[in-house]
Amino acid sequence: MINSEKFVERLQKVIHFYGESASGFAEKIGVQRSSISHILSGRNKPSLDFVMKVLHAYPEVELYWLMNGKGRFPTETKIDKPVEKSSNSPIQDSVLATEHASEVEKIIIFYKDGSFKSYENKK
């Protein structure tokens, strides 16, 4: 069972981390402002649809972390920062080589702790 108070704390952390207001956050994930207000106040519990909208709008946020606090929260530096070029990165070289060959279907990032994050190209 999800601890609603802890969920609210994690949701507030997401909102604060991305510098959003509650209304801006609601707009970005595509829900009414009252929905955010009711969840943050503890009046309502988040629906699965709500959680999925958060994860879709903020793909760096991990499901297990958001739901039960296990896993990782995005680091202090946001994902959208440009990556510095490295002249001898085999990954970068292979990405550049296939950049125009075809559309990317899925990217999977593996972390040292054994967890992973999958990003799919949805048309």
Summary of the structure (lengths in Angstrom):
residues: 123
radius of gyration: 17.1
end to end distance: 33.9
largest distance: 53.3
contacts: 246
relative contact order: 0.11
helix: 46%
strand: 8%
